[in-house]
Amino acid sequence: MKLTSALVIATLATAASAQVQAQRLENNAVAQACKTEIQQLCQGQKGQQAEQCLKNNQSKLSAQCKGALQNPQK
């Protein structure tokens, strides 16, 4: 029983870590594509705050930044 519980915990921890890693890469792609916009429109904001700021200012974004926000995994 203890071994099964340990395996379940290890599996969940691995899955959570992979999800966080994927999310960081996704955010990094957006951050790179929208670097100028973040500096100009969302100064001092990071992570989800910066992403929300970009979405709030979509009409002011470059095509590259808009594309990254719409397709963050590319």
C-alpha positions in Angstrom: 0.0 0.0 0.0 2.8 2.4 0.9 4.6 1.7 -2.4 1.5 2.3 -4.4 0.9 5.6 -2.6 4.6 6.6 -3.3 4.2 5.8 -6.9 1.0 7.8 -7.3 2.7 10.8 -5.6 5.8 10.5 -7.8 3.6 10.3 -10.9 1.6 13.3 -9.9 4.7 15.3 -9.1 6.3 14.5 -12.4 3.1 15.5 -14.3 2.8 18.7 -12.4 6.5 19.5 -13.1 6.1 18.8 -16.8 3.0 21.1 -16.9 4.9 23.9 -15.2 7.8 23.5 -17.6 5.5 23.6 -20.6 3.8 26.7 -19.3 7.1 28.5 -18.7 8.2 27.7 -22.3 4.8 28.9 -23.6 5.1 32.2 -21.6 8.7 32.6 -22.8 7.6 32.4 -26.4 5.1 35.1 -25.8 7.6 37.1 -23.8 10.1 37.0 -26.7 7.6 37.8 -29.4 6.0 40.6 -27.4 9.2 42.0 -25.8 8.7 45.5 -27.2 5.0 45.7 -26.4 5.6 44.5 -22.8 8.2 47.2 -22.3 6.0 49.9 -23.9 2.5 48.9 -22.7 2.9 46.7 -19.7 6.1 48.0 -18.0 6.8 46.3 -14.7 4.3 43.5 -15.3 5.4 39.8 -15.6 3.8 36.5 -16.2 0.0 36.3 -16.2 -0.3 40.1 -15.5 1.8 40.9 -18.5 -0.2 38.5 -20.7 -3.5 40.0 -19.6 -2.1 43.5 -20.2 -1.2 42.5 -23.7 -4.7 41.0 -24.3 -6.2 44.3 -23.0 -4.1 46.2 -25.6 -4.5 43.9 -28.6 -5.2 46.7 -31.0 -1.7 48.1 -30.3 0.2 44.8 -30.8 2.4 43.8 -33.7 1.3 40.9 -35.8 4.1 38.8 -34.3 3.0 39.4 -30.8 -0.7 38.8 -31.6 0.3 35.5 -33.2 2.2 34.4 -30.2 -0.7 35.2 -27.9 -3.2 33.3 -30.1 -0.8 30.4 -30.7 1.5 30.3 -27.7 2.9 26.8 -28.4 4.4 27.7 -31.7 
